[in-house]
Amino acid sequence: MKKVNIENTDLEVSRINFGGNVFGWTLDEKQSFEILDAFTDAGLNFIDTADTYSWWVNGVGGQSETIIGKWMKERGNRDQIVLATKVGSETKEHPNDISKKHILKSVDESLLRLQTDYIDLYYTHFDDDVTPVEETLSTYDEIIKAGKVRHIAASNLSPERLVESFKVSEANNLPKYVALQPHYNLVEREGYESKYAGIVEEYGLSVMTYFSLASGFLTGKYRSEDDLNKSVRGGSVKQYLTPKGLEIIKALDTVSEKHGTKPATVALAWLMAQPHVAAPIVSATSKSQLQTLFDAPKLNLDTEDLELLETASK
């Protein structure tokens, strides 16, 4: 499977980034191992998680990292995996926190659960909006120099704090974020394209999108209110059942029929066709769903396809 380079790093990643929030939440350990095996057997190597997944289940999180760590240990494949995890998001025990104290404690706990001595890509998951940018970045500098982290990236930071981070990095010779993980997909374009795309361009960031399939809406399985009870995530899809949302589904149907593929595959291929998008983050809970993901990097959308999706989603 084709790999792509994360800008300003030596990391070569598959064009699909597996979203590990399902491990220990909607998938138990055995099911998680089966999905991880199938993912890597297909030649993909990029796994995304966070220290707090799934805190909404047990209050503190840690299940996802624990499962991934156990799996890598049993398979002996740590060196073949590009592993991303995150720090800073809330749990029932603490609010969002990217202070020096919290990062130093959290990185060691993540390494322990992941049963590894380094993290390839370490994200600021959520900004706490109070810790000085310099404190966060100099802490990252410390853990990079200690060999615990190879590169840093950012997720839910305001455009202002993100730009400030680059200025502080440059002025103080501190590590720079190499990637951005924004909320971006065919139904949610405005936030990223108007506020972040320019920053991504200016600083040469690689983009890993989250909610790449809009909580499952872009799979095409939710077409009316009656469909919302089809899964645990149905409630979060309701907001997309609008004339515009259904117009996007119609466009996905047209393109997927033309190529003999699935709407979700087309939605992911559209993301991959956008500038700087290295690897959409997406989860699967079955082998058949995984196939839909595997097909996306192989799908070349032509100008006509892209125009149709562009018009429906603008």
C-alpha positions as a printed NumPy array, in Angstrom:
array([[  0.   ,   0.   ,   0.   ],
       [  1.321,   3.413,  -1.025],
       [  2.943,   5.509,   1.71 ],
       [  3.32 ,   9.255,   2.064],
       [  5.876,  11.3  ,   3.972],
       [  4.796,  13.475,   6.911],
       [  6.309,  16.887,   6.132],
       [  9.514,  17.812,   7.985],
       [  9.948,  14.277,   9.373],
       [ 11.299,  10.911,   8.265],
       [  7.941,   9.264,   8.991],
       [  6.433,   7.32 ,   6.083],
       [  2.763,   6.613,   6.672],
       [ -0.083,   4.809,   4.96 ],
       [ -2.731,   7.11 ,   3.483],
       [ -5.293,   5.819,   5.969],
       [ -4.717,   6.599,   9.643],
       [ -6.629,   4.145,  11.821],
       [ -8.628,   5.897,  14.567],
       [ -8.066,   3.995,  17.799],
       [-10.927,   5.514,  19.819],
       [-12.945,   2.322,  19.161],
       [-10.445,   0.09 ,  21.01 ],
       [-11.853,  -0.727,  24.43 ],
       [-15.079,   1.131,  23.632],
       [-17.077,  -0.396,  20.77 ],
       [-14.501,  -3.163,  20.268],
       [-13.199,  -5.428,  23.024],
       [ -9.577,  -6.559,  23.151],
       [-10.028,  -9.641,  20.96 ],
       [-11.976,  -7.721,  18.288],
       [ -9.423,  -4.885,  18.428],
       [ -6.563,  -7.328,  17.798],
       [ -8.432,  -8.79 ,  14.787],
       [ -8.975,  -5.335,  13.268],
       [ -5.362,  -4.267,  13.94 ],
       [ -4.083,  -7.49 ,  12.355],
       [ -6.235,  -6.991,   9.255],
       [ -5.173,  -3.337,   9.   ],
       [ -1.448,  -4.113,   9.128],
       [ -1.779,  -7.273,   6.991],
       [ -3.046,  -4.992,   4.222],
       [  0.228,  -3.043,   4.395],
       [ -1.007,  -0.074,   6.443],
       [  1.07 ,   1.213,   9.355],
       [ -0.412,   4.417,  10.828],
       [ -2.38 ,   4.229,  14.106],
       [ -3.88 ,   7.159,  15.992],
       [ -5.026,   7.156,  19.605],
       [ -5.067,   9.391,  22.703],
       [ -4.236,   8.952,  26.367],
       [ -7.878,   9.683,  27.322],
       [ -9.69 ,   7.222,  24.986],
       [-12.282,   6.177,  26.164],
       [-12.692,   8.334,  29.272],
       [-16.439,   8.597,  28.626],
       [-16.656,   4.884,  29.518],
       [-14.52 ,   4.654,  32.683],
       [-13.958,   8.309,  33.599],
       [-10.206,   8.33 ,  32.941],
       [ -9.454,   6.594,  29.623],
       [ -6.331,   4.589,  28.809],
       [ -8.105,   1.548,  27.34 ],
       [ -7.14 ,   2.264,  23.731],
       [ -3.426,   2.764,  24.43 ],
       [ -3.409,  -0.346,  26.64 ],
       [ -4.885,  -2.522,  23.871],
       [ -2.527,  -1.143,  21.208],
       [  0.447,  -1.647,  23.521],
       [ -0.51 ,  -5.235,  24.265],
       [ -1.059,  -5.943,  20.562],
       [  2.316,  -4.478,  19.502],
       [  4.051,  -6.427,  22.275],
       [  2.425,  -9.719,  21.233],
       [  3.11 ,  -9.148,  17.521],
       [  6.619,  -7.767,  18.07 ],
       [  5.947,  -5.14 ,  15.41 ],
       [  6.553,  -1.797,  17.142],
       [  9.228,  -0.791,  14.618],
       [  6.788,  -1.29 ,  11.721],
       [  4.11 ,   0.999,  13.208],
       [  3.906,   4.789,  13.08 ],
       [  2.154,   5.565,  16.321],
       [  0.37 ,   8.791,  17.169],
       [ -1.11 ,   9.586,  20.557],
       [ -2.213,  12.76 ,  22.288],
       [ -2.059,  14.711,  25.522],
       [ -4.133,  17.444,  27.112],
       [ -7.776,  16.476,  26.852],
       [-10.124,  16.354,  29.8  ],
       [-11.299,  13.361,  31.834],
       [-13.576,  13.157,  34.863],
       [-10.427,  13.758,  36.94 ],
       [ -9.077,  16.908,  35.246],
       [ -9.935,  19.581,  32.653],
       [ -7.935,  20.148,  29.436],
       [ -4.33 ,  20.573,  30.527],
       [ -1.119,  21.189,  28.564],
       [  1.023,  22.354,  31.464],
       [  4.568,  21.062,  31.927],
       [  3.542,  19.022,  34.959],
       [  0.662,  17.332,  33.137],
       [  2.632,  16.566,  29.966],
       [  5.583,  15.037,  31.851],
       [  3.258,  12.804,  33.865],
       [  1.057,  11.892,  30.884],
       [  3.829,  10.994,  28.444],
       [  5.278,   8.453,  30.897],
       [  1.851,   6.947,  31.527],
       [  1.227,   6.677,  27.764],
       [  4.595,   4.971,  27.193],
       [  3.8  ,   2.498,  29.961],
       [  0.389,   1.604,  28.52 ],
       [  1.773,   1.436,  24.97 ],
       [  4.683,  -0.751,  26.177],
       [  7.133,   1.26 ,  24.103],
       [  9.912,   3.728,  24.815],
       [  8.988,   6.271,  22.123],
       [  5.97 ,   7.89 ,  20.467],
       [  6.323,   8.824,  16.786],
       [  3.82 ,  11.675,  16.729],
       [  2.607,  13.375,  19.913],
       [ -0.342,  15.735,  19.632],
       [ -1.533,  18.616,  21.739],
       [ -5.07 ,  17.196,  21.858],
       [ -6.95 ,  20.162,  23.336],
       [ -5.589,  23.538,  24.352],
       [ -6.281,  24.646,  27.911],
       [ -5.981,  28.287,  26.755],
       [ -4.045,  29.233,  29.905],
       [ -0.644,  27.507,  29.792],
       [  1.888,  29.771,  28.058],
       [  2.76 ,  28.401,  24.611],
       [  6.451,  28.505,  25.551],
       [  5.883,  26.24 ,  28.567],
       [  4.178,  23.59 ,  26.444],
       [  6.777,  23.705,  23.665],
       [  9.779,  23.675,  26.001],
       [  8.277,  20.624,  27.733],
       [  7.999,  18.936,  24.334],
       [ 11.629,  19.896,  23.731],
       [ 12.554,  18.118,  26.961],
       [ 10.731,  14.868,  26.106],
       [ 12.05 ,  14.878,  22.524],
       [ 15.606,  15.246,  23.827],
       [ 14.908,  12.401,  26.272],
       [ 13.943,  10.205,  23.287],
       [ 10.343,   9.732,  24.444],
       [  8.771,  11.552,  21.496],
       [  9.991,  11.943,  17.908],
       [  7.735,  14.707,  16.562],
       [  4.914,  16.929,  17.799],
       [  1.609,  17.886,  16.216],
       [ -1.516,  19.877,  17.066],
       [ -5.219,  19.138,  17.086],
       [ -7.763,  21.417,  18.742],
       [ -5.885,  24.713,  18.957],
       [ -7.304,  28.043,  17.906],
       [ -5.708,  29.543,  14.779],
       [ -4.237,  32.286,  16.987],
       [ -2.578,  29.884,  19.438],
       [ -1.357,  27.725,  16.562],
       [  0.355,  30.673,  14.843],
       [  1.757,  31.84 ,  18.19 ],
       [  3.244,  28.357,  18.679],
       [  5.19 ,  28.646,  15.415],
       [  6.445,  32.107,  16.323],
       [  7.584,  30.933,  19.764],
       [  9.233,  27.819,  18.258],
       [ 11.153,  29.936,  15.763],
       [ 12.175,  32.617,  18.261],
       [ 13.373,  30.139,  20.901],
       [ 14.64 ,  27.288,  18.746],
       [ 11.972,  24.924,  20.126],
       [ 10.354,  21.978,  18.321],
       [  7.713,  22.865,  15.731],
       [  4.416,  21.159,  15.11 ],
       [  4.712,  19.089,  11.924],
       [  1.056,  18.178,  11.493],
       [ -2.473,  19.342,  12.187],
       [ -5.445,  17.174,  13.073],
       [ -8.581,  19.203,  12.264],
       [-12.303,  18.4  ,  12.032],
       [-12.732,  18.231,   8.254],
       [-14.923,  16.294,   5.85 ],
       [-17.37 ,  16.842,   2.98 ],
       [-20.112,  18.199,   5.259],
       [-17.786,  20.174,   7.561],
       [-15.569,  22.289,   5.34 ],
       [-15.992,  25.883,   6.458],
       [-14.054,  25.794,   9.771],
       [-10.926,  24.196,   8.353],
       [-10.875,  25.875,   4.959],
       [-11.468,  29.406,   6.245],
       [ -9.381,  29.318,   9.448],
       [ -6.662,  26.682,   9.112],
       [ -5.865,  25.921,   5.462],
       [ -3.78 ,  29.105,   5.149],
       [ -1.724,  28.232,   8.239],
       [ -1.19 ,  24.692,   6.951],
       [  0.044,  26.114,   3.643],
       [  2.311,  28.705,   5.275],
       [  4.006,  26.28 ,   7.683],
       [  4.007,  23.212,   5.419],
       [  1.981,  20.992,   7.737],
       [  0.665,  17.529,   6.987],
       [ -3.045,  17.139,   7.741],
       [ -4.729,  14.162,   9.402],
       [ -8.48 ,  14.803,   9.443],
       [-10.766,  13.607,  12.234],
       [-14.486,  12.81 ,  11.86 ],
       [-13.452,  12.085,   8.256],
       [-16.8  ,  10.361,   7.605],
       [-18.858,  12.791,   9.741],
       [-19.603,  10.178,  12.448],
       [-20.717,   7.737,   9.757],
       [-23.059,  10.086,   7.881],
       [-20.893,   9.941,   4.742],
       [-21.207,   6.156,   4.566],
       [-24.726,   6.803,   3.275],
       [-26.435,   4.627,   5.857],
       [-28.347,   7.542,   7.404],
       [-30.812,   8.996,   4.933],
       [-33.798,   9.807,   7.134],
       [-34.715,  10.242,  10.812],
       [-35.713,   6.554,  10.863],
       [-32.111,   5.55 ,  10.189],
       [-30.713,   7.297,  13.269],
       [-31.259,   4.301,  15.557],
       [-29.007,   2.14 ,  13.352],
       [-25.988,   2.678,  15.62 ],
       [-24.782,   4.201,  18.895],
       [-23.571,   7.207,  16.923],
       [-26.898,   7.902,  15.216],
       [-27.688,  10.869,  17.434],
       [-24.61 ,  12.81 ,  16.336],
       [-25.597,  12.415,  12.674],
       [-29.004,  14.078,  12.967],
       [-27.529,  17.544,  12.342],
       [-26.493,  16.471,   8.824],
       [-29.968,  15.402,   7.685],
       [-30.478,  18.696,   5.868],
       [-31.11 ,  19.427,   2.176],
       [-27.374,  20.155,   1.789],
       [-26.379,  16.954,   3.602],
       [-28.668,  14.846,   1.44 ],
       [-27.35 ,  16.589,  -1.685],
       [-23.834,  15.448,  -0.676],
       [-25.078,  11.872,  -0.185],
       [-26.657,  12.029,  -3.652],
       [-23.341,  13.165,  -5.156],
       [-21.505,  10.371,  -3.29 ],
       [-24.034,   7.854,  -4.663],
       [-23.435,   9.074,  -8.212],
       [-19.639,   8.903,  -7.951],
       [-19.583,   5.584,  -6.091],
       [-21.916,   3.961,  -8.656],
       [-19.7  ,   5.234, -11.471],
       [-16.586,   3.653,  -9.898],
       [-18.325,   0.561,  -8.48 ],
       [-17.366,   1.465,  -4.939],
       [-18.901,   2.704,  -1.652],
       [-19.889,   6.277,  -0.669],
       [-17.457,   6.153,   2.285],
       [-14.592,   5.22 ,  -0.047],
       [-15.412,   8.219,  -2.24 ],
       [-15.662,  10.573,   0.772],
       [-12.178,   9.492,   1.914],
       [-10.744,   9.733,  -1.61 ],
       [-12.104,  13.312,  -1.785],
       [-10.221,  14.17 ,   1.434],
       [ -7.015,  12.639,   0.06 ],
       [ -7.372,  14.795,  -3.048],
       [ -7.282,  17.984,  -0.921],
       [ -3.984,  19.874,  -0.525],
       [ -1.763,  18.752,   2.384],
       [ -4.115,  15.954,   3.531],
       [ -1.737,  13.069,   4.235],
       [ -4.056,  10.546,   5.87 ],
       [ -7.68 ,  10.853,   6.967],
       [ -8.285,   9.298,  10.386],
       [-11.047,   6.744,  10.228],
       [-12.209,   3.784,  12.3  ],
       [-13.762,   0.459,  11.42 ],
       [-15.4  ,  -2.162,  13.588],
       [-15.563,  -4.975,  11.022],
       [-13.49 ,  -6.45 ,   8.182],
       [-16.031,  -5.284,   5.585],
       [-15.763,  -1.7  ,   6.852],
       [-11.968,  -1.996,   6.674],
       [-12.19 ,  -2.931,   2.994],
       [-14.047,   0.326,   2.355],
       [-11.057,   2.176,   3.852],
       [ -8.461,   0.121,   1.969],
       [-10.154,   0.969,  -1.338],
       [ -9.911,   4.75 ,  -0.825],
       [ -6.204,   5.321,  -1.626],
       [ -6.645,   3.308,  -4.835],
       [ -9.564,   5.397,  -6.069],
       [ -8.605,   8.199,  -8.446],
       [-11.382,  10.747,  -8.659],
       [-11.449,  12.596, -11.988],
       [-12.244,  16.279, -12.532],
       [-15.917,  15.542, -13.102],
       [-16.164,  13.612,  -9.801],
       [-14.394,  16.342,  -7.853],
       [-16.546,  19.074,  -9.383],
       [-19.741,  17.224,  -8.511],
       [-18.64 ,  16.759,  -4.877],
       [-17.356,  20.336,  -4.726],
       [-20.691,  21.759,  -5.897],
       [-22.771,  19.639,  -3.532],
       [-20.596,  20.386,  -0.491],
       [-19.701,  24.058,  -1.014]])
